[in-house]
C-alpha cells in the first residue's frame, strides 16, 4: 500500500485504500452470477473514543437519510471539512455506522489519500468499487470513462448505497465517483473547500473544553479503566486540553503520552507543554492508533503548509504573528502589506485550506493556537523569515497606534498631537476599540521586546483612558507592568514614573490598595528625583486616593489640595479639575459639605469648559453624593440625573447604571415611588447590557422592596423571583436563595 501521510485525524483507515479490495455490504442482484463473490462487511470499526459533536451528528444523520426525496431537499453529497486533526474522519465514520441500516444496497469506504504524495486516482477507485460489487476482471473496461459509466450503471441496479470518500483534497477526486441516482449518498471528508461541488458543507472546529476533557478521559479509561487522573486533577486536565487547543488529534496524543507515563500526574505533562519551545513538535507519541496512524501533529500541519503557494505561505506565517488568534481585516492588511483585493483572495485561500476560520459575519478570522505555534516555529527557522515576522509586527503596531490615537481623540480629546481623524464619530471609535480590545492589549505587551518597545509603549499609553472607562483594569495593570519592565530595561526613568503611576491607578480600581500605594510612592520619589513638578502633583493626587480608601480623610484632603495647587501652577487645567474632584470626596466624608460642594462644582464646571463629558459626568455623580449627604435632596437628584445623561451619551453603561441606582435609592427615601421605579428600571437595563448579573439581582431586589413599600404584593413577588434568577446567573446561590424565600412570604 505504500506509506501514506494520512489525515492524522483521531481516527484513520489506511487499510481501506484503492490498492486493496474496497469493503462493503452489498445486495446480490440477478445481473451478477451467483458464483461471483461480492464485498462483505461494510465500514472499518467505529472510533474507540468519540465525544461531543452532537449537533453535527444530527445534521449528518438527517442529510444522509436516503428516503428523502428530491422534492424534499435530498442531499446527494455531504462534505465534512476542517483542519487536519480536528476529527473529520471520526465524525464521518461515527455517522456512517449510525445510518448503515438505512442503506440496504451497501456501504463503501475508501481513503482517497488526497494529502499523500500519491493520491488515490478516481479511475482506480471506481475499479475497486466495481470489484466490490462483484464485477469480474474480464468485464472491467480499460477506458476510464467507460469504467465510470459501468460503475454508475451497477449502482443504479442497487438499492440505496452509502459511499464514504475519506481524505479528499480536490473535487476532481469526487466528481467521477458520484452516483447517477439520488437514492444513494456520498459522504466526503476534506481539509479544503470543494467549492465546485454542490455539497452540504459541515465545517468542524475544535471541541469545547468539556468535550475535550471527556475525550482525554475516554482514551485513558479505554486503556486502563482504573486510571482516575482526569477526575483527580480537574484543573490540570483543563490546562492540558487548553494547551492542546481542544484539537482531537492533539488530545489523543496527549492521552497516549499520559498512558505511557502512567505513574506521573497530568500537571507534569501540562507543565512540559507550556514550557516547550515547539509545542507542536512535542505533541508526538510513539506508535500508531488503532488504524495504524502515526501519533504526531507536526506532519499533519506540514502537509497542508507545503500545499500553499508562496504568497499564501507568507500570509499564513504573518497572520500567525497577530497579537491574538482572532483578527480583523485592518490587522491582516497591516501585517501583510498587500493591496486589499489581493489580501481578500489570500484570506479566502487560507479559509479554503482550513487554516483560518471566518466569523459568522465574515469580517473577522481566527487561527487555531496550535497552527499559530506551528507557523511561528517556521518564522524562526531562518533569518529572512525572522525579519519578515518582525517587519509585519512593526507595521501592525504603527497602524494600531494611529487607529487607537484617533479613537482616543474621539472619546476623550486629543492626547497625541496631529492625530488623524480615522473614525466618523465616537460610536465608530468605541466599536473599533471594543472589537480590537484584546489585540490592542496584547500588542502593547510587545513593549517587553526591545525591537518593538518604543511603538508598543506609545500604544499602551494611548489605550490607558479606554481601559479605565471600560473598566478593563486587569488588562490595564498587565499593560503597564510590561511598560514598567521595558522602562527599567531601557533605564528610562520618565517612562518608569508614568508606568508606575498608571499601574497603581489600575490596581486601585482592582481594590489592590497596598500595591497601588507602593507604586504611587515609587512614582512620587522618581518625580522628585527628576524634579518633575507634574509628576509630583500626580503622585500626591494618587496617594490621596489611597489615603481616602484607608479612611485617612484629613490626610487625603491635604494631599489633594497640594496636588491642585501644583497643577494650577503648571497651568494644567484638566488635571486641576481632577484634583478638585478628588478633593471633594474626603471633604464630604469629613462632613465639610459646603467646601466639598464648591470643590466638586469647580470640577464639574472645569470639565464642562474643557469638553471632557466623561469626567464631567463623574463630577456630577460625586456632587450628587455630597448634596445627598448634606440633605439637599432635590439638588442631589438633579445632579445624579445629569450624571446618568452624560454617562449614557458617552456609552459608559456602568457609570449610567451607577447614577440611575443612586436616583432610585434617593427617590425611594423621598417616597417618590413612581420616579424611583423609573430610575431603578433604567439602572437594571444598563446592568443587563453589561451582563453584570449580580448587580442586576441587587437592583431587582431594590425594585421588590419598592413594590412592597407600596403594598404591591404580586409585583413584589415577580421582582423577587427575577432577582433570584439574576443572582443564579451570577452564581450567587446564597443571595438567590434569600430572594426566593422573600418571594414566598
QUIDA-V461987 format. One line per field, one symbol per residue. phi: phi as a letter, one per 20 degrees, with the letter a starting at -180 (. if undefined). psi: psi as a letter, one per 40 degrees, with the letter a starting at -180 (. if undefined). A space follows every 50 residues. Layout:
phi=???
psi=???
This chain:
phi=.ncffmfmffcbcffddffdfferdceedffdgfeefdfdgfefgfffcb bmmgfffffffffeffefegfdmfdfcddedqggneoffffffgffffdg fedffpcccbeflfdefcffeffffgffffffenffgfdefeegffffff gfffgfedfgcddddemedbfffdgfeffedefeccdddbedeeffeecf ecdedfffgffffffffgffffebgefdffffcffffffffffemlegff ffffffffffdgfeffgfffffffeffcfffffbcfncefdnefebeggf ffffffeffgfffffgffffefgcfebdfgfffffelcggfffgffffff ffemeccffgemdccbdggffffffffffdebfffffgffffffgfgfff ffffffffffecnfddflffedcfbffffffffffdgfffffffffgfeg fdgffffffgffegfffffemefffffffffffffffffeldffffffff fffffffgfemefffffffffffffffffelefffffffffffffffgfe nefffgffffffffffffgfmefffffffgfffffffffemeffffffff ffffffffffmefffffffffffgfffffemefffffffffffgfffffe mefffffffffffffffffemefffffffffffggffffemeffffffff gffffffffemefffffffffffffffffelefffffffffffef
psi=eagidideieiigeegieeihhiihiihidehidehiiibiciiiihdhh iafddddddddddeheehideffihdhhhhiiiheefddddddddddded eegdeihihhhefeeidgihhdddddddddddeehideehidhddddddd ddddddeiahhhhhhifhdidddddeehieieeiihhiiieihgdehgih hhhhaiiidddddddddddddddgdeheddddgddddddddddeefhddd ddddddddddfdeiidddddddddehdgddddghiiaiaeeehhghdddd dddddeeiiddddddddddeeididhiiddddddddfiiddddddddddd ddefdihiideeeiihhiddddddddddeedidddddddddddddddddd dddddddddddeihdhifhigeididdddddddddeddddddddeedehd eeddddddddddeddddddefgdddddddedddddddddefgdddddddd dddddddddefgdddddddddddddddddefhddddddddddddddddde egdddddddddddddddddefgdddddddddddddddddefgdddddddd dddddddddeegdddddddddddddddddeegddddddddddddddddde egdddddddddddddddddefgdddddddddddddddddefgdddddddd dddddddddeegdddddddddddddddddefgddddddddddde.
